[in-house]
Amino acid sequence: MSDLAARYDMSFAAVQKHVAMLERACLIQKRANGREQLVSTNYARLQRAGEVLECFESIWRQRMAQLDDVLLPKGK
């Protein structure tokens, strides 16, 4: 995982925390290869997460538009 951490401007501990969160969400899998931990992406799960987030984005965009209608009435 140190190779992964070297790619980002954050501490190794911070990268470990991010990887642990992604693993708990089943967005990645880790497997041991000797002393190394190899990380791979669960593309199906990541795609599903993207779909769910798109749905929430749509809901919040609609709510913000409704709020704009209340706060910024047209024609005044």
C-alpha positions as CSV (number, residue, x, y, z in Angstrom):
1,M,0.0,0.0,0.0
2,S,3.0,2.3,0.3
3,D,3.2,2.5,-3.5
4,L,-0.4,3.7,-3.5
5,A,0.3,6.2,-0.7
6,A,3.3,7.6,-2.6
7,R,0.9,8.7,-5.4
8,Y,-1.0,11.1,-3.2
9,D,-0.1,14.2,-1.2
10,M,-1.2,12.8,2.1
11,S,0.2,10.7,4.8
12,F,0.4,6.9,4.7
13,A,-2.0,6.7,7.6
14,A,-4.5,8.9,5.8
15,V,-4.3,6.6,2.7
16,Q,-4.8,3.6,5.0
17,K,-8.0,5.2,6.4
18,H,-9.3,5.9,2.9
19,V,-8.6,2.4,1.7
20,A,-10.2,0.9,4.8
21,M,-13.4,2.9,4.2
22,L,-13.5,1.8,0.5
23,E,-13.0,-1.8,1.6
24,R,-15.8,-1.5,4.2
25,A,-18.1,-0.2,1.4
26,C,-17.0,-3.2,-0.7
27,L,-15.7,-0.8,-3.4
28,I,-12.3,-2.4,-3.3
29,Q,-10.8,-5.7,-2.3
30,K,-7.4,-6.2,-0.7
31,R,-5.4,-9.4,-0.9
32,A,-2.0,-10.4,0.4
33,N,0.8,-11.1,-1.9
34,G,3.7,-12.0,0.4
35,R,4.4,-8.8,2.4
36,E,2.4,-6.6,0.1
37,Q,-1.3,-5.8,0.1
38,L,-2.7,-5.7,-3.4
39,V,-5.8,-3.5,-3.9
40,S,-8.3,-4.0,-6.7
41,T,-11.5,-2.2,-7.6
42,N,-14.9,-3.8,-7.4
43,Y,-16.2,-2.2,-10.6
44,A,-19.8,-3.5,-10.4
45,R,-20.2,-2.2,-6.9
46,L,-18.5,1.1,-7.8
47,Q,-20.9,1.5,-10.8
48,R,-23.9,0.8,-8.6
49,A,-22.7,3.4,-6.1
50,G,-22.4,5.9,-8.9
51,E,-26.0,5.2,-10.0
52,V,-27.2,5.7,-6.4
53,L,-25.3,9.0,-6.1
54,E,-26.7,10.2,-9.5
55,C,-30.2,9.5,-8.1
56,F,-29.5,11.6,-5.0
57,E,-28.0,14.3,-7.1
58,S,-31.2,14.5,-9.2
59,I,-33.3,14.7,-6.0
60,W,-31.2,17.5,-4.5
61,R,-31.0,19.5,-7.8
62,Q,-34.8,19.4,-7.9
63,R,-35.1,20.5,-4.3
64,M,-32.6,23.4,-4.9
65,A,-34.6,24.5,-7.9
66,Q,-37.8,24.5,-5.7
67,L,-35.9,26.5,-3.1
68,D,-34.8,29.0,-5.8
69,D,-38.5,29.4,-6.8
70,V,-39.4,30.3,-3.2
71,L,-36.5,32.6,-2.5
72,L,-36.3,34.2,-6.0
73,P,-39.9,34.6,-7.2
74,K,-40.1,35.2,-11.0
75,G,-41.5,38.4,-12.3
76,K,-40.5,40.6,-9.3
